[in-house]
Amino acid sequence: MTTAETVIAIVMFTIAGILILLGILSFFQRGFILNNAYIYASKEDRKTMNKKPYYRQTAIVFCLLSIVFIIIGISVILRNYMIDYLQIPVIICVIIYVAVSSIKIGKEENK
């Protein structure tokens, strides 16, 4: 394994670790909500909105994205870039989850 591959693998695993940490913090509803609906909401809306579904959505997305970076790190370490194709279903799951959960959150807020 070359030095460049080692550095890339370390960076990928570091990003995965940060994403898992952010996901865990979001599951425990700690820290800032890294969700567009919350970020773009006015201060008045932030005070009244139910933050729990946004924390949950953020946590799940961060955990799934950490899996993507773990797959990249493993493919670099093993020098098997066919493993990268495992990212595709995970990314598709993230996109579908975000769309479905956003619709669900929107419906719950309109009740």
Residue pairs with C-beta under 8 A, 6 or more apart in sequence:
1 9
1 77
1 79
5 76
5 77
5 79
8 73
8 76
9 73
9 76
9 77
12 69
12 70
12 72
12 73
12 76
13 69
13 70
13 73
15 66
15 69
16 66
16 67
16 69
16 70
16 73
17 66
19 62
19 63
19 65
19 66
19 69
20 62
20 63
20 66
22 31
22 34
22 58
22 59
22 62
23 58
23 59
23 60
23 61
23 62
23 63
23 66
24 59
25 31
25 59
26 33
26 34
26 55
26 56
26 58
26 59
26 62
27 55
27 56
27 59
29 51
29 52
29 55
33 39
33 51
33 54
33 55
33 58
34 58
34 62
35 54
35 55
35 57
35 58
37 54
37 102
37 105
38 46
38 49
38 51
38 54
41 49
49 109
50 108
50 109
53 101
53 104
53 105
53 108
54 105
56 101
57 97
57 98
57 101
57 102
57 105
60 97
60 101
61 94
61 97
61 98
64 90
64 93
64 94
64 97
65 94
67 90
68 87
68 90
68 91
68 94
71 83
71 84
71 86
71 87
71 90
72 84
72 87
74 83
75 81
75 82
75 83
75 84
